[in-house]
Amino acid sequence: MALSLGSVEFPLRFLRYDPRIYQITVLSALLVYGIGWLDFEISAVNASVILLSVLLTQYICTYVFRLPKYDPRSSLISGLSLCLLLRTNSLLLVIVTAFITITSKFTLRWGEKHICNPTNFGLIAMMLLTDQVWVSPGQWGSAAFLGFLIACLGGLVVNRASRSDVTYAFLVFYITFLFGRAL
């Protein structure tokens, strides 16, 4: 059985087993929620430029680094994350941030793994290089419902990726440092 999207067909097993599909869905839902209900300060133009830039950069890097095929899923995750986090008034800086983010996936590696999260690297690099790029964590508000929703959706993604160990390790260290600081 296959799901057909225009001229591209995806086997249903592809949707069931690839955790990146869940992550793309969750990030897209968070972006729609943020723009629609929380009034995020990101324009449709900026979001479109971010997504087009990461996909184009991924396509170019696929060619330059001689990968066997173009796979937009990872770059789409990075692009949606940039849509949620990146704030700037310059379209050029949006493009440069997207470029740095995706090229870091190909250049900052140890074996087959990223040295750091590409989206975080792109954001930090641009915040260090210019004072015209920032991240706005206050845009999410303070509603407990949203925190619970994000925790549940994040749990779904890490469960499907079989990476719950990373989440548990983070929580143990975070709680340990939180209580250690309080003591």
Residue pairs with C-beta under 8 A, 6 or more apart in sequence:
1 11
1 12
2 9
2 10
2 11
2 12
3 9
3 10
3 11
3 12
3 15
4 10
14 21
15 21
18 73
19 157
19 160
19 161
19 162
20 73
20 74
20 77
21 73
22 156
22 157
22 160
22 161
23 77
23 157
23 161
24 73
24 76
24 77
24 80
26 153
26 154
26 156
26 157
27 77
27 80
27 81
27 84
28 80
29 153
30 84
30 150
30 153
31 40
31 47
31 80
31 83
31 84
34 40
34 42
34 84
34 139
34 140
35 42
35 47
38 139
38 140
38 141
40 84
40 139
41 87
41 136
41 139
42 83
42 86
42 87
45 91
46 83
46 91
46 94
47 83
49 91
49 94
49 95
49 98
50 79
50 82
50 83
50 86
50 94
50 97
50 98
51 76
51 79
51 80
51 83
53 79
53 94
53 95
53 98
53 99
54 75
54 76
54 78
54 79
54 82
54 98
54 101
54 102
55 72
55 75
55 76
55 79
57 75
57 98
57 99
57 101
57 102
57 103
58 70
58 71
58 72
58 74
58 75
58 102
59 70
59 72
61 67
61 102
61 103
61 105
61 106
62 69
62 70
62 71
64 106
65 106
74 105
75 102
75 105
78 101
78 102
78 105
78 118
78 119
78 122
79 98
81 119
82 97
82 98
82 101
82 119
82 122
82 123
85 119
85 123
85 135
85 136
86 94
86 97
86 123
86 126
86 133
86 135
87 133
87 134
87 135
87 136
88 94
88 97
88 126
88 132
88 133
88 134
89 132
90 132
93 126
93 130
93 132
93 133
96 126
97 122
97 123
97 125
97 126
97 133
98 122
100 121
100 122
100 125
100 126
101 118
101 119
101 121
101 122
101 123
102 118
102 122
104 114
104 116
104 118
104 121
104 122
104 125
105 114
105 118
108 114
108 115
108 116
108 118
108 121
109 115
123 133
123 135
126 133
127 133
127 134
127 135
140 146
154 167
155 164
155 167
158 164
158 166
158 167
